[in-house]
Amino acid sequence: MQIDLAEQSQSTSTSNLNSKAVHWQRPSASERIATVIYERAQEVSVRVAQEIAALIRVKQAAGTQCVLGLATGSTPTAVYDELVRMHRDEQLSFRNVVTFNLDEYWPMQPHELQSYHRFMREHLFDHIDIDLANVHIPDGTVPTNDVRAFCDRYEQMIRDAGGVDLQLLGVGRTGHIGFNEPGSSKASRTRLIALDSVTKKDAASDFFGEEHVPLRAITMGVGSILDARRIILIAFGEGKAPVVARAVEGPITNAVAASFLQEHPNAQMYLDLAAAAELHRCKCPWESSSVHWDERMIRKAVVWLAGKCQKPILKLTAEDYNENHLQDLLASRGKAYDLNIQVFRMMQRSITGWPGGKPEARKQSGDIDRPGDDIFPKRVLIFSPHPDDDVISMGGTLIRLVDQGHEVHVAYQTSGNIAVFDAEALRFLDFASDFAATFGFDGARVAKMEHEIARLLRAKRPGEVDAIEVQKLKGLIRRGEAKAAGIYSGVLEERLHFLDLPFYETGRVRKKPLGTEDIRLTADLLRSIRPHQVYAAGDLSDPHGTHRVCLCAIFKALHECAQDPWIADCATWLYRGAWQEWDIEQIEMAVPLSPEEVARKRTAIFKHQSQKDRALFPGADAREFWERAEQRNASTAAAYDRLGLPEYEAIEAFVRWDGRPLD
């Protein structure tokens, strides 16, 4: 479903999980690139694939070739999946298609895991009927002295093909298109370029560590890209929102290469709601056109106004509303005081020290009745995509649920085995050998095992997949840490569940598609526990996409259980924290933490020693996970305080799932 920009909308929430229909806004005057927003990333991918397919068919009917410029990375994969489906199910042929890829790491062998040659084969070319002679990808094996000549030939091949009809782009956090890093000029052509430090951090997960990311890449230049007759840039997720806003609404500058698209006569951006969140029409749509003032939009506007005026909610005046384009809200709802009270109470009701509900015996006069309070104690199931997400993102709430007498279970969805350093695995091997020798176990057998696994580790090249034995060892390390953290938090060991979902077990950052066995394992656990509360990670910005797949597994499993009697009493709450946090106006349950609870949460995180000091996949945030968690929780508490609500040490935030599928 495409959003009607004139009449329809979804919530401007940075999440694409719980958006609710409100009136949408036309593009604001500040947008300088034509931009279309869809509710969900999958809808964008289908729409873009349909445009590409339509162009291919038009060219086929005319008897001419269709020249496509293609991109790599996680963003276009669903576009390629849809093109493959159309080839399989709708007889879309690629026999008349010529392709030119944007870039390739240098140096890079085409068979290596991180090669864009391999990426394109695995995601597209191996599944369609394209003539491989028509496929062009920069060559990462070109000798240093021949790179310049190769780049010139690449440009000539594009000209010989008649130029690119449609160029597909993603955008990096530095604003790069292709690998045109900050400083690239509008006139730049295909060339060898040094990668920006941010780009290398973003690529670190693909290479099992930033130190293994190549320093350079061959890329089509900005000028090469702008020569295309049609350009489509797609962007998904909260992490892309700031740079999308700079590219669409900011000045044209070589500091953000995507901003040069403002000068292209036929360029268009396709975004999901999350990537559009920082656009003016999403952050404050009332400044550019009228909006439908439902409860969610009112809360968003008043919280925004309090931030802009740097006032607590209850101190906002009619002049504040009138001077900041909120006259319509004031006119439709009456006095500023009444609006302030309405939103203040919304925010106040979100705060609870009893996330599992408060038993009647503990209620005092004036306590708020909350849904589900009549069931106490509750069975609670916390899903943790990686073995440490539970304590990082909601460790304080987890500990409180246990302390308040609920039956708490934790389900670790994946083994997390790719996130262990080789040196850590070798350390555990040494321990196993010393343990066997000390206590008289079969030392020879242990020594043989240690020797073999150590040999595999030391023979592994940077970026290479671990052998199965090594993967199992690293999985055991993560499992032991999760047990230590869970038990420290008060969860009984028999209530710690290790699902080891099969989709994850590839030894690579790229996982298998979500399968029926993943969903079955999840549904079986749900049915065995019959929880009154489910907690799941709604943080979809992790660098290797595991959170998204794990969340899909939970949603599909809950759908399978939809007719079970227990499901009527089950609420699902979504947490964040490891990579980002919910915006203040989105939060539906805010659990305050005392200084002592913050310290207990930190200790639980410290139990994950293999992730301490430096994680293998830190993403764009250089802080340790415990630092991220504490600072985000403290920031949420400070945001509540600035709005005039009670002051707390820290707050963990949750949004209730509305039952809609992820994709």
Secondary structure, DSSP 8 states (H G I E B T S, - for coil): -B--TTT--B---S-SSS--B-------TT--SEEEEESSHHHHHHHHHHHHHHHHHHHHHHT--EEEEE--SSTTHHHHHHHHHHHHHH----TTEEEEESEEEES--TTSTT-HHHHHHHHTGGGS---GGGEE---TT--GGGHHHHHHHHHHHHHHTT--SEEEE---TT--STT--TT--TT--SEEEE--HHHHHHHGGGGTSGGGS-SEEEE--HHHHHTSSEEEEEE-SGGGHHHHHHHHHS--BTTBGGGGGGG-TTEEEEEETTTTTTSHHHH-GGGTS-----HHHHHHHHHHHHHHHT--GGG--HHHHHTTT-HHHHHHH--HHHHHHHHHHHHHHHB-S-TT---GGG--TT----TTTTS-S-EEEEEESSTTHHHHHHHHHHHHHHHTT-EEEEEE-S--GGGS-HHHHHHHHHHHHHHHHHHTS-HHHHHHHHHHHHHHHHH--TT----HHHHHHHHHHHHHHHHHHHHHTT--GGGEEE---GGGTTSSSS-----HHHHHHHHHHHHHH--SEEEEE-----TTSHHHHHHHHHHHHHHHTTTSGGGGG-EEEEE--SS----GGG-SEEEEE-HHHHHHHHHHHHT-GGGSSS-S--TT--S-HHHHHHHHHHHHHHHHHHTTS---SEEEEEEE--S----
